[in-house]
Amino acid sequence: MPKFLWAEAVSYASWLRNRLPSRATPDHTPYDLIHSHRPDLSQAHEFGCKVYIHIQDVGKLEARAEEAAFVGVDEESKGFRVYWPK
């Protein structure tokens, strides 16, 4: 992974830390205390893991997906942040 993705790594680590229990509040997460419900961790993946981006409207014999790397969860939409070095 390139060095410019360190900011993404720190942002994703912060996102995860706010959704996991801590020693100060072992029964609750910071997210739970603010929003009064448990966070949905179904979008949590390993940083840098391999993901595939679906490409629409390609020819019959063209590749329909391209490989990228997972770098985080988008806070403003229902999507992921990926590093696609194309």
N, C-alpha and C positions, 0 to 999 in steps of 0.2 A: 504494500500500500504506500502511496506517495505521502510525503511529509505534510502536504497541505490538508490532508484529511484528519490531522490531529484535532482540529476544532470540532469536527463531526464526531470523533471518538469521545471527546469530553462531553459534548452535548448529549450523546446517547447514554453515556455513563450516568449523567445527572438525571436523565429521564428514567432510567432503571432504578436508581437509588431512591427517587421520590415515590416509587411504586412498590418498594420492598420494605418489610419490617426492619426496624432498627433496634439497637439495644435500649434506647431511651423509651421507645413505645413498642414492646415486643408483640402486642396483640393487634396493633394497628399500623397502617402505613401513613406517611405524611399526606399522600393523596386521599386516603380514607378519612383522615381527620378534617380535611378541607371540604371535600365533596360529599361526605356522609355515605359513601358506598365504596365497595372494593374496586380496584382498577382492573381493567380487562388486559391481561398479559398475553393474549393470543397473538398479538403482533410482535412480541419480543423474540428476536432471533439473535444469533451470534454475530457480533460485529465482523464484517468482512466476509461473511459466508457467501457462497455462490448463489446467485439468483438469475432468473431468466426473464427478459423483457419481451413481451408479446408484440410482434409487429403485424399491423393490419394491412390489408390490401397489397399483398405481394403476389407474385406469379405462382403458378402451380408447382414449379420446381425450385422456388427460392426458399431460403431459410425463413421460418416463421417465428423464430426467437433468437435473441442474442444474449450472450452471457454478460453479467455485470456483478458488482459486489454490493452487498447490503451495508449501508452506513447509518441507518437510523429510521425513525418513524416521523412522518410529517405531522406536526401539531395542528395545522390549519386545514387539512383535508384527510380523507381516508386513503392515504397512500403511504408509500415507503420512500425513503431517500436512498438513492443508489448511486454508485460510482460506475459510470459507463465510459470507459476510456476509448471511445470510438472517435 
